[in-house]
Amino acid sequence: MMHFTNPAGDGPFFAELRESGILAPDVIDRINESMGRPEAGTLNDFLLAGADLIPEKPWLAWLIRRHECHRFGRVNWHEEIAPLCSAGPAPGGNVPYRKCHDGSMLVAILRPDCRKAAEECWPTLRLWWAAATLSELRELDRAWKGAV
């Protein structure tokens, strides 16, 4: 298992994922193998690398039941969010992807433990926490980084 570059921030959430059964030992090992067994990295990178290995249904159910997220349908990047990218990387890996008719934003949740960072980044906007699959999050992360 790689060492987290931010153990104080990543460790507790990693433990929650293991305790909930989202990250089973065999899945952890397969993700590490797919990453080439790096010495160190972030939990966000680890989760996105495991997008094809972590089962979607338990991940979504856990976000909805445990972290009060909503599934608004398939999560896709919308260009109207591109101006927000000028602020830099999405805080905590939680990625805004769509504006609502009332000006609020849908935010795809990778790290429910980092919601406060997103709220502080966009304090004037109402944020809706969207349950997204890890594959959807991986694509949003790529689109966000491409727009920066």
N, C-alpha and C positions, 0 to 999 in steps of 0.2 A: 504494500500500500504506500502510495506517495505521501510525503509530508506536506501539509497545507502551509502555504506561505503566510496565511493569517489564521493560525490555530485558534486564537481566542474567538474570532468571528465565525470560522467555518466548523470548528469542532463540535459545538453544541447542536448545530443544525444537522450535521452528519450523524451524530448520535440519535437524534430524533428520527431521521430517515431509516436508520438501522432498526431502532426499536419498533417502528411502525410496520416493518417488513417490506418497505419500499426497496431498500438496498439489502438484499440477502447476500451472504458471504460469497456465493458463487457468482452473483452479478458483479459484486465489487471486484473480484478477481478478473472477470472477463473484461470489465471496463479498463482496469489497469493494463491488461494485456493489449487491448486495442489501442491504448495510448502509448505503448512502447515502454511501459513501466518507468515513468519519469520519477526523478528524485523528489521534485517538489512541484506544486501547482496550486490552483485554486479549486474550491469545491464547485464553483460555477462551470469551469472548464471540464471538470470531472463529470458533472451531470449532463452537460451538453454532449460530451463524448459518448455517454451512455444512452443517448436518445433512442437508439435502436435496440438496446438491451434491457432497459427498465420498462416493465409492462405498463401500457397506457392506462388501462382501466383502473388499476389500483392507485396510480399516480393521480389521476383526475378525481377519483372518489376521495382520496386523502385531502386534496386541496379544497374540495367542496365541503366535506364534512368537518374536517379538523380546522381549516383556515378560512372558512366562510367566503370562499370564492364562488363565482358563478360561471357556468359554461354558456357563453353567448353564441355558440356555433363555432364553425371553423375559424381559426385565428389566422389572419393574413395581414401582411404589411399594407398600409395605405399611405400614399405619398403625402397626404395632408399633414402627416406627423414629421416629415423631414425637417422643417424649421426647428423643431425641438432638439434635433441632433446636434445643433451648433453648441449646445451646452456640454458636449462630450459624451462619454459612455453612459449608458443607462445605469442609474444607481442601483447597486446590488444585483444587477442582472434582470431586474423587473422592467419589461420593455413596453412602453406605450406603443399602440399600433393603430388606434382609430379614434377620431373625434366623434362625439355624439352630437345630436342636433342642438342640445342645450349648451354646447361648449365643453362639457366634461370629457374625460378621456377613459378609454378602456386600456387597462394595463395588464399584460400577460405576466403572470407570476411565476418566476423561477425560484425566488427566495422569499417566502412569506415572512421570514424573520427580518427582512430588510425593507419592509413597507415604509417605515419612517423616513428612510433616505429618499424615497420617491416623493413622499409628501413634502419634504423639505426642499426638494429640487423644483417642484411645481406647486408652491403654496397657494396660488390663486385659482387652481383648477380642482374641480371635484374629480376624484379618481375612482373608477370602478375596477375591482380586482377580478380579473378573468382567469379562470382555470384553462390552461393550454397544455397540450401534450409537449413532451420534451422535443419532439421533432419539429413542432410548430415554433417552439422557443428558439431552437437552433437556427431556423430560417429567419426568424425575426432578428436574432442577434447578428446574423450575417448582413441583413438588409440595413440595420441600424448602423453597423460599422461601415458599410459601404456608403452611407449617406453622410457620415461625419466628414 
